[in-house]
Amino acid sequence: ETLQSNARCFHDELVKHQLDTGPAKGASAVIPVITGNSMHALLLSQKLLEQNINVQPIVFPAVADDSSRLRFFLSSTHTRDELAQTAETTAKSLAQIQKDLPS
């Protein structure tokens, strides 16, 4: 129950920050954030790691370049504050990357 609640919370936070979660609906413990290209996914993963958020990029050829993404794995031990902060940090970091390195 806690894991499903966390998944819904995190999904809602991502959507609130206008991040693309693809077909994810928030019931799964694995939630993607579509970045739009492999370089953005790689840079975003690195930028988040520097802020103690460990999330791995999924890039071409595993997915089409325009479907590159980060795949967040949630647990029942994440707090609501951690999920909200992660969504906000992801949104701000991706916006900065897209500004600095347009598609």
C-alpha positions as CSV (number, residue, x, y, z in Angstrom):
1,E,0.0,0.0,0.0
2,T,2.8,2.4,0.9
3,L,4.6,1.8,-2.3
4,Q,1.5,2.3,-4.4
5,S,0.8,5.5,-2.5
6,N,4.3,6.7,-3.1
7,A,4.1,5.9,-6.8
8,R,0.9,7.9,-7.1
9,C,2.4,10.8,-5.1
10,F,5.6,10.9,-7.2
11,H,3.7,10.7,-10.5
12,D,1.4,13.5,-9.4
13,E,4.4,15.6,-8.5
14,L,6.1,15.0,-11.8
15,V,2.9,15.9,-13.7
16,K,2.6,19.1,-11.5
17,H,6.0,20.1,-12.7
18,Q,5.0,19.4,-16.3
19,L,7.4,16.5,-16.8
20,D,6.5,13.9,-19.4
21,T,5.9,10.5,-17.8
22,G,4.9,8.8,-21.0
23,P,2.2,6.2,-20.4
24,A,2.8,5.9,-16.7
25,K,-0.3,6.4,-14.6
26,G,1.3,6.4,-11.1
27,A,0.4,2.9,-10.0
28,S,3.8,1.4,-10.8
29,A,7.0,1.5,-8.7
30,V,8.9,2.4,-11.9
31,I,8.1,5.8,-13.3
32,P,9.9,7.3,-16.4
33,V,10.6,10.9,-17.2
34,I,10.9,11.3,-20.9
35,T,13.7,13.8,-21.7
36,G,13.4,13.8,-25.5
37,N,17.0,12.9,-26.4
38,S,19.8,10.7,-25.2
39,M,22.2,13.6,-24.3
40,H,19.6,15.3,-22.1
41,A,18.9,12.0,-20.3
42,L,22.6,11.4,-19.7
43,L,23.2,15.0,-18.5
44,L,20.1,14.9,-16.3
45,S,21.1,11.7,-14.7
46,Q,24.6,13.1,-13.9
47,K,23.2,16.4,-12.6
48,L,20.8,14.6,-10.3
49,L,23.5,12.2,-9.0
50,E,25.5,15.3,-8.0
51,Q,22.5,16.2,-5.9
52,N,22.3,12.7,-4.3
53,I,19.5,11.5,-6.5
54,N,20.4,8.1,-8.1
55,V,18.5,7.5,-11.3
56,Q,19.7,5.8,-14.4
57,P,19.2,6.9,-18.0
58,I,17.7,4.7,-20.7
59,V,19.0,5.9,-24.1
60,F,19.4,4.9,-27.7
61,P,19.6,2.1,-28.8
62,A,17.6,0.7,-25.9
63,V,14.8,3.2,-26.8
64,A,14.4,5.6,-29.7
65,D,16.5,8.8,-29.2
66,D,13.3,10.9,-28.9
67,S,12.0,8.5,-26.2
68,S,15.2,8.7,-24.0
69,R,14.3,8.8,-20.4
70,L,15.2,8.5,-16.8
71,R,13.7,5.5,-15.0
72,F,12.9,6.2,-11.3
73,F,12.6,3.2,-9.1
74,L,10.5,3.9,-6.0
75,S,10.3,2.2,-2.7
76,S,8.0,2.2,0.3
77,T,10.7,3.9,2.4
78,H,10.8,7.1,0.3
79,T,9.1,10.0,2.1
80,R,6.6,12.4,0.5
81,D,9.1,15.2,1.0
82,E,11.8,13.2,-0.8
83,L,9.5,12.5,-3.7
84,A,8.3,16.1,-4.0
85,Q,11.9,17.4,-3.8
86,T,13.1,14.9,-6.4
87,A,10.3,15.9,-8.8
88,E,11.1,19.6,-8.3
89,T,14.9,19.1,-8.7
90,T,14.3,17.0,-11.8
91,A,12.1,19.6,-13.4
92,K,14.5,22.5,-12.7
93,S,17.6,20.5,-13.8
94,L,16.0,19.4,-17.0
95,A,14.8,22.9,-17.8
96,Q,18.4,24.2,-17.4
97,I,19.8,21.4,-19.6
98,Q,17.2,22.1,-22.3
99,K,18.0,25.8,-22.1
100,D,21.8,25.2,-22.3
101,L,21.7,22.5,-24.9
102,P,18.6,22.8,-27.1
103,S,17.5,19.7,-29.0
